[in-house]
Amino acid sequence: MPTSVRLPAEAEQRLNDLAAATGRTKAFYIKEAILGQLDEMEDVYLAEKTLERIRKGREKTYTLGEVEKDLDLAG
C-alpha cells in the first residue's frame, strides 16, 4: 500500500545520504525504521490508553494476591 511521509529537511538529507552510500533505496530504510519501532510504539501508545482508562475507573485492576489466587499460584 503506498504511503506518503513528509520528513524534516535534515532527516530527508540523512536518508538520501544513507541510501546513496549503501546503494539501497530510501523506501528500504523507511520500511526498516517503521518495522523496527512498530512493536515499541504499539506498546507505549496502547499502555498510555490503558492507563487513561484505569485513571478514569473504566479498567479493572488486580492485586498480585488476586492474580496468584486466580491462577492457583499462592503458596
Distance bins in CASP14 RR format, pairs under 12 A and 6 or more apart:
PFRMAT RR
TARGET T0000
AUTHOR 0000-0000-0000
RMODE 2
METHOD distances of the structure
MODEL  1
1 31 0 0 0 0 0 1 0 0 0 0 0
2 27 0 0 0 0 0 1 0 0 0 0 0
3 27 0 0 0 0 1 0 0 0 0 0 0
3 30 0 0 0 0 1 0 0 0 0 0 0
3 31 0 0 0 0 1 0 0 0 0 0 0
3 34 0 0 0 0 1 0 0 0 0 0 0
4 27 0 0 0 0 0 1 0 0 0 0 0
4 30 0 0 0 0 0 1 0 0 0 0 0
5 11 0 0 0 0 1 0 0 0 0 0 0
5 12 0 0 0 0 1 0 0 0 0 0 0
5 15 0 0 0 0 0 1 0 0 0 0 0
5 26 0 0 0 0 0 1 0 0 0 0 0
5 27 0 0 0 0 0 1 0 0 0 0 0
5 29 0 0 0 0 0 1 0 0 0 0 0
5 30 1 0 0 1 0 0 0 0 0 0 0
5 31 0 0 0 0 0 1 0 0 0 0 0
5 33 0 0 0 0 0 1 0 0 0 0 0
5 34 0 0 0 0 1 0 0 0 0 0 0
6 12 0 0 0 0 1 0 0 0 0 0 0
6 30 0 0 0 0 0 1 0 0 0 0 0
7 13 0 0 0 0 1 0 0 0 0 0 0
7 14 0 0 0 0 1 0 0 0 0 0 0
7 15 1 0 0 1 0 0 0 0 0 0 0
7 16 0 0 0 0 0 1 0 0 0 0 0
7 26 0 0 0 0 1 0 0 0 0 0 0
7 29 0 0 0 0 0 1 0 0 0 0 0
7 30 0 0 0 0 1 0 0 0 0 0 0
7 33 0 0 0 0 0 1 0 0 0 0 0
8 14 0 0 0 0 1 0 0 0 0 0 0
8 15 0 0 0 0 0 1 0 0 0 0 0
9 15 0 0 0 0 0 1 0 0 0 0 0
9 16 0 0 0 0 0 1 0 0 0 0 0
10 16 0 0 0 0 0 1 0 0 0 0 0
10 17 0 0 0 0 0 1 0 0 0 0 0
11 17 0 0 0 0 0 1 0 0 0 0 0
11 18 0 0 0 0 0 1 0 0 0 0 0
11 26 0 0 0 0 0 1 0 0 0 0 0
11 29 0 0 0 0 0 1 0 0 0 0 0
11 30 0 0 0 0 0 1 0 0 0 0 0
11 33 0 0 0 0 0 1 0 0 0 0 0
12 18 0 0 0 0 0 1 0 0 0 0 0
12 19 0 0 0 0 0 1 0 0 0 0 0
12 26 0 0 0 0 1 0 0 0 0 0 0
12 29 0 0 0 0 0 1 0 0 0 0 0
12 30 0 0 0 0 0 1 0 0 0 0 0
13 19 0 0 0 0 0 1 0 0 0 0 0
13 20 0 0 0 0 0 1 0 0 0 0 0
13 26 0 0 0 0 0 1 0 0 0 0 0
14 20 0 0 0 0 0 1 0 0 0 0 0
14 21 0 0 0 0 0 1 0 0 0 0 0
14 26 0 0 0 0 0 1 0 0 0 0 0
14 29 0 0 0 0 1 0 0 0 0 0 0
14 30 0 0 0 0 0 1 0 0 0 0 0
14 33 0 0 0 0 0 1 0 0 0 0 0
15 21 0 0 0 0 0 1 0 0 0 0 0
15 22 0 0 0 0 0 1 0 0 0 0 0
15 24 0 0 0 0 0 1 0 0 0 0 0
15 25 0 0 0 0 1 0 0 0 0 0 0
15 26 1 0 1 0 0 0 0 0 0 0 0
15 27 0 0 0 0 1 0 0 0 0 0 0
15 28 0 0 0 0 0 1 0 0 0 0 0
15 29 1 0 0 1 0 0 0 0 0 0 0
15 30 1 0 0 1 0 0 0 0 0 0 0
15 31 0 0 0 0 0 1 0 0 0 0 0
15 32 0 0 0 0 0 1 0 0 0 0 0
15 33 0 0 0 0 1 0 0 0 0 0 0
16 22 0 0 0 0 0 1 0 0 0 0 0
16 23 0 0 0 0 0 1 0 0 0 0 0
16 24 0 0 0 0 0 1 0 0 0 0 0
16 25 0 0 0 0 0 1 0 0 0 0 0
16 26 1 0 0 1 0 0 0 0 0 0 0
16 29 0 0 0 0 0 1 0 0 0 0 0
16 30 0 0 0 0 0 1 0 0 0 0 0
17 23 0 0 0 0 0 1 0 0 0 0 0
17 24 0 0 0 0 0 1 0 0 0 0 0
17 26 0 0 0 0 0 1 0 0 0 0 0
17 29 0 0 0 0 0 1 0 0 0 0 0
18 24 1 0 0 1 0 0 0 0 0 0 0
18 25 0 0 0 0 0 1 0 0 0 0 0
18 26 0 0 0 0 1 0 0 0 0 0 0
18 28 0 0 0 0 1 0 0 0 0 0 0
18 29 1 0 0 1 0 0 0 0 0 0 0
18 30 0 0 0 0 0 1 0 0 0 0 0
18 32 0 0 0 0 0 1 0 0 0 0 0
18 33 0 0 0 0 0 1 0 0 0 0 0
19 25 1 0 1 0 0 0 0 0 0 0 0
19 26 1 0 1 0 0 0 0 0 0 0 0
19 27 0 0 0 0 1 0 0 0 0 0 0
19 28 1 0 0 1 0 0 0 0 0 0 0
19 29 1 0 0 1 0 0 0 0 0 0 0
19 30 0 0 0 0 1 0 0 0 0 0 0
19 32 0 0 0 0 0 1 0 0 0 0 0
20 26 0 0 0 0 1 0 0 0 0 0 0
20 29 0 0 0 0 0 1 0 0 0 0 0
21 29 0 0 0 0 0 1 0 0 0 0 0
22 28 0 0 0 0 1 0 0 0 0 0 0
22 29 0 0 0 0 1 0 0 0 0 0 0
22 32 0 0 0 0 0 1 0 0 0 0 0
23 29 0 0 0 0 0 1 0 0 0 0 0
24 30 0 0 0 0 0 1 0 0 0 0 0
24 31 0 0 0 0 0 1 0 0 0 0 0
24 32 0 0 0 0 1 0 0 0 0 0 0
25 31 0 0 0 0 1 0 0 0 0 0 0
25 32 0 0 0 0 0 1 0 0 0 0 0
26 32 0 0 0 0 0 1 0 0 0 0 0
26 33 0 0 0 0 0 1 0 0 0 0 0
27 33 0 0 0 0 0 1 0 0 0 0 0
27 34 0 0 0 0 0 1 0 0 0 0 0
28 34 0 0 0 0 0 1 0 0 0 0 0
28 35 0 0 0 0 0 1 0 0 0 0 0
29 35 0 0 0 0 0 1 0 0 0 0 0
29 36 0 0 0 0 0 1 0 0 0 0 0
30 36 0 0 0 0 0 1 0 0 0 0 0
30 37 0 0 0 0 0 1 0 0 0 0 0
31 37 0 0 0 0 0 1 0 0 0 0 0
31 38 0 0 0 0 0 1 0 0 0 0 0
32 38 0 0 0 0 0 1 0 0 0 0 0
33 40 0 0 0 0 0 1 0 0 0 0 0
33 41 0 0 0 0 0 1 0 0 0 0 0
34 40 0 0 0 0 0 1 0 0 0 0 0
34 41 0 0 0 0 1 0 0 0 0 0 0
34 42 0 0 0 0 0 1 0 0 0 0 0
35 41 0 0 0 0 0 1 0 0 0 0 0
35 42 0 0 0 0 0 1 0 0 0 0 0
36 42 0 0 0 0 0 1 0 0 0 0 0
37 43 0 0 0 0 0 1 0 0 0 0 0
37 44 0 0 0 0 1 0 0 0 0 0 0
37 45 0 0 0 0 0 1 0 0 0 0 0
38 44 0 0 0 0 0 1 0 0 0 0 0
38 45 0 0 0 0 0 1 0 0 0 0 0
38 46 0 0 0 0 0 1 0 0 0 0 0
39 45 0 0 0 0 0 1 0 0 0 0 0
39 46 0 0 0 0 0 1 0 0 0 0 0
40 46 0 0 0 0 0 1 0 0 0 0 0
40 47 0 0 0 0 0 1 0 0 0 0 0
41 47 0 0 0 0 0 1 0 0 0 0 0
41 48 0 0 0 0 0 1 0 0 0 0 0
42 48 0 0 0 0 0 1 0 0 0 0 0
42 49 0 0 0 0 0 1 0 0 0 0 0
42 50 0 0 0 0 0 1 0 0 0 0 0
43 49 0 0 0 0 0 1 0 0 0 0 0
43 50 0 0 0 0 0 1 0 0 0 0 0
44 50 0 0 0 0 0 1 0 0 0 0 0
44 51 0 0 0 0 0 1 0 0 0 0 0
45 51 0 0 0 0 0 1 0 0 0 0 0
45 52 0 0 0 0 0 1 0 0 0 0 0
46 52 0 0 0 0 0 1 0 0 0 0 0
46 53 0 0 0 0 0 1 0 0 0 0 0
46 59 0 0 0 0 0 1 0 0 0 0 0
47 53 0 0 0 0 0 1 0 0 0 0 0
47 54 0 0 0 0 0 1 0 0 0 0 0
47 59 0 0 0 0 0 1 0 0 0 0 0
48 54 0 0 0 0 0 1 0 0 0 0 0
48 55 0 0 0 0 0 1 0 0 0 0 0
49 55 0 0 0 0 0 1 0 0 0 0 0
49 56 0 0 0 0 0 1 0 0 0 0 0
49 58 0 0 0 0 0 1 0 0 0 0 0
49 59 0 0 0 0 1 0 0 0 0 0 0
50 56 0 0 0 0 0 1 0 0 0 0 0
50 57 0 0 0 0 0 1 0 0 0 0 0
50 58 0 0 0 0 1 0 0 0 0 0 0
50 59 1 0 0 1 0 0 0 0 0 0 0
50 60 0 0 0 0 0 1 0 0 0 0 0
50 61 0 0 0 0 1 0 0 0 0 0 0
51 57 0 0 0 0 0 1 0 0 0 0 0
51 58 0 0 0 0 0 1 0 0 0 0 0
51 59 0 0 0 0 1 0 0 0 0 0 0
51 61 0 0 0 0 0 1 0 0 0 0 0
52 58 0 0 0 0 1 0 0 0 0 0 0
52 59 0 0 0 0 1 0 0 0 0 0 0
53 59 1 1 0 0 0 0 0 0 0 0 0
53 60 0 0 0 0 1 0 0 0 0 0 0
53 61 0 0 0 0 0 1 0 0 0 0 0
54 60 0 0 0 0 1 0 0 0 0 0 0
54 61 1 0 0 1 0 0 0 0 0 0 0
54 62 0 0 0 0 0 1 0 0 0 0 0
55 61 0 0 0 0 0 1 0 0 0 0 0
60 66 0 0 0 0 0 1 0 0 0 0 0
60 67 0 0 0 0 0 1 0 0 0 0 0
61 67 0 0 0 0 0 1 0 0 0 0 0
62 68 0 0 0 0 1 0 0 0 0 0 0
62 69 0 0 0 0 1 0 0 0 0 0 0
62 70 1 0 0 1 0 0 0 0 0 0 0
62 71 0 0 0 0 0 1 0 0 0 0 0
63 69 0 0 0 0 1 0 0 0 0 0 0
63 70 0 0 0 0 0 1 0 0 0 0 0
63 74 0 0 0 0 0 1 0 0 0 0 0
64 70 0 0 0 0 0 1 0 0 0 0 0
64 71 0 0 0 0 0 1 0 0 0 0 0
64 73 0 0 0 0 1 0 0 0 0 0 0
64 74 0 0 0 0 1 0 0 0 0 0 0
65 71 0 0 0 0 1 0 0 0 0 0 0
65 72 0 0 0 0 0 1 0 0 0 0 0
65 73 0 0 0 0 1 0 0 0 0 0 0
65 74 1 0 0 1 0 0 0 0 0 0 0
65 75 0 0 0 0 0 1 0 0 0 0 0
66 73 0 0 0 0 0 1 0 0 0 0 0
66 74 0 0 0 0 1 0 0 0 0 0 0
67 73 1 0 0 1 0 0 0 0 0 0 0
67 74 0 0 0 0 1 0 0 0 0 0 0
68 74 1 0 1 0 0 0 0 0 0 0 0
68 75 1 0 0 1 0 0 0 0 0 0 0
69 75 0 0 0 0 1 0 0 0 0 0 0
END
